[in-house]
Amino acid sequence: MNQPLHSVSSPATLLAHLPIGTIPAGLTLEYFLYAVFGLWAFYSIVIIYHWLKYSHDSRVAFPAIAVHIFLSITLMAYALSGTLLV
């Protein structure tokens, strides 16, 4: 009979090897957001390139790109500022 698979160790044991107490949570979150927005910027550049290359005659291309860049920068600045406007 087949036996169910058992993990060698629990994924929770990985946390014991991370320097959680030495790095502040705010700094970790900030670097995580920088990484996310770096990937978002790369994605945006690729999408804008393809949109301009294959749909350059579209009337919507340049306004949509401008709105996308404005909203992206606004969201990045808000997320990284650490302020709550609620």
BALOBA-1460 file (C-alpha; in Angstrom, 3 decimals):
// residues 86
<rec num="1" residu="m" x="0.000" y="0.000" z="0.000"/>
<rec num="2" residu="n" x="1.086" y="3.530" z="-0.617"/>
<rec num="3" residu="q" x="1.902" y="5.600" z="2.419"/>
<rec num="4" residu="p" x="1.097" y="9.322" z="2.562"/>
<rec num="5" residu="l" x="4.022" y="11.662" z="2.074"/>
<rec num="6" residu="h" x="5.526" y="13.294" z="5.142"/>
<rec num="7" residu="s" x="7.724" y="16.346" z="5.027"/>
<rec num="8" residu="v" x="11.266" y="16.020" z="6.319"/>
<rec num="9" residu="s" x="10.832" y="19.074" z="8.487"/>
<rec num="10" residu="s" x="8.073" y="21.546" z="9.086"/>
<rec num="11" residu="p" x="8.177" y="24.771" z="7.043"/>
<rec num="12" residu="a" x="7.819" y="26.623" z="10.350"/>
<rec num="13" residu="t" x="11.341" y="25.529" z="11.314"/>
<rec num="14" residu="l" x="12.667" y="27.838" z="8.577"/>
<rec num="15" residu="l" x="11.687" y="30.797" z="10.743"/>
<rec num="16" residu="a" x="14.144" y="29.672" z="13.396"/>
<rec num="17" residu="h" x="17.015" y="30.235" z="10.949"/>
<rec num="18" residu="l" x="15.969" y="33.754" z="9.921"/>
<rec num="19" residu="p" x="17.306" y="36.782" z="11.823"/>
<rec num="20" residu="i" x="13.817" y="37.991" z="12.720"/>
<rec num="21" residu="g" x="14.779" y="39.722" z="15.943"/>
<rec num="22" residu="t" x="17.679" y="41.664" z="14.442"/>
<rec num="23" residu="i" x="15.912" y="43.279" z="11.475"/>
<rec num="24" residu="p" x="13.038" y="45.687" z="12.232"/>
<rec num="25" residu="a" x="9.733" y="44.742" z="10.629"/>
<rec num="26" residu="g" x="9.340" y="48.218" z="9.116"/>
<rec num="27" residu="l" x="12.675" y="47.974" z="7.334"/>
<rec num="28" residu="t" x="11.841" y="44.515" z="6.043"/>
<rec num="29" residu="l" x="8.525" y="45.768" z="4.695"/>
<rec num="30" residu="e" x="10.210" y="48.759" z="3.076"/>
<rec num="31" residu="y" x="12.739" y="46.568" z="1.240"/>
<rec num="32" residu="f" x="9.971" y="44.185" z="0.249"/>
<rec num="33" residu="l" x="7.998" y="47.097" z="-1.239"/>
<rec num="34" residu="y" x="11.098" y="48.303" z="-3.098"/>
<rec num="35" residu="a" x="11.478" y="44.834" z="-4.607"/>
<rec num="36" residu="v" x="7.794" y="44.683" z="-5.567"/>
<rec num="37" residu="f" x="7.932" y="48.097" z="-7.186"/>
<rec num="38" residu="g" x="11.164" y="47.202" z="-8.989"/>
<rec num="39" residu="l" x="9.401" y="44.226" z="-10.532"/>
<rec num="40" residu="w" x="6.389" y="46.442" z="-11.289"/>
<rec num="41" residu="a" x="8.642" y="48.980" z="-13.050"/>
<rec num="42" residu="f" x="10.258" y="46.219" z="-15.142"/>
<rec num="43" residu="y" x="6.821" y="44.832" z="-16.022"/>
<rec num="44" residu="s" x="5.596" y="48.319" z="-16.940"/>
<rec num="45" residu="i" x="8.571" y="48.972" z="-19.210"/>
<rec num="46" residu="v" x="8.036" y="45.681" z="-21.042"/>
<rec num="47" residu="i" x="4.304" y="46.316" z="-21.448"/>
<rec num="48" residu="i" x="4.815" y="49.901" z="-22.642"/>
<rec num="49" residu="y" x="7.432" y="48.736" z="-25.144"/>
<rec num="50" residu="h" x="5.102" y="46.105" z="-26.582"/>
<rec num="51" residu="w" x="2.134" y="48.458" z="-26.608"/>
<rec num="52" residu="l" x="4.058" y="51.113" z="-28.519"/>
<rec num="53" residu="k" x="5.614" y="48.597" z="-30.895"/>
<rec num="54" residu="y" x="2.443" y="46.754" z="-31.843"/>
<rec num="55" residu="s" x="-0.305" y="49.344" z="-31.190"/>
<rec num="56" residu="h" x="1.475" y="52.614" z="-31.886"/>
<rec num="57" residu="d" x="-1.344" y="53.872" z="-34.100"/>
<rec num="58" residu="s" x="-3.902" y="53.540" z="-31.305"/>
<rec num="59" residu="r" x="-5.363" y="56.802" z="-30.013"/>
<rec num="60" residu="v" x="-5.543" y="55.352" z="-26.537"/>
<rec num="61" residu="a" x="-1.896" y="54.282" z="-26.203"/>
<rec num="62" residu="f" x="-0.233" y="57.498" z="-25.021"/>
<rec num="63" residu="p" x="-3.003" y="58.644" z="-22.628"/>
<rec num="64" residu="a" x="-3.248" y="55.134" z="-21.134"/>
<rec num="65" residu="i" x="0.527" y="54.958" z="-20.670"/>
<rec num="66" residu="a" x="0.554" y="58.406" z="-19.042"/>
<rec num="67" residu="v" x="-2.266" y="57.449" z="-16.651"/>
<rec num="68" residu="h" x="-0.546" y="54.149" z="-15.831"/>
<rec num="69" residu="i" x="2.773" y="55.859" z="-15.035"/>
<rec num="70" residu="f" x="1.080" y="58.584" z="-12.957"/>
<rec num="71" residu="l" x="-0.968" y="56.103" z="-10.918"/>
<rec num="72" residu="s" x="2.008" y="53.767" z="-10.446"/>
<rec num="73" residu="i" x="4.254" y="56.548" z="-9.155"/>
<rec num="74" residu="t" x="1.473" y="57.850" z="-6.915"/>
<rec num="75" residu="l" x="0.839" y="54.404" z="-5.404"/>
<rec num="76" residu="m" x="4.570" y="53.762" z="-4.958"/>
<rec num="77" residu="a" x="5.094" y="57.095" z="-3.214"/>
<rec num="78" residu="y" x="2.081" y="56.530" z="-0.958"/>
<rec num="79" residu="a" x="3.121" y="52.993" z="-0.015"/>
<rec num="80" residu="l" x="6.710" y="53.959" z="0.716"/>
<rec num="81" residu="s" x="5.880" y="57.175" z="2.597"/>
<rec num="82" residu="g" x="4.462" y="55.303" z="5.586"/>
<rec num="83" residu="t" x="1.706" y="57.819" z="6.190"/>
<rec num="84" residu="l" x="-1.953" y="57.042" z="6.689"/>
<rec num="85" residu="l" x="-4.407" y="59.484" z="5.189"/>
<rec num="86" residu="v" x="-7.463" y="57.890" z="6.771"/>
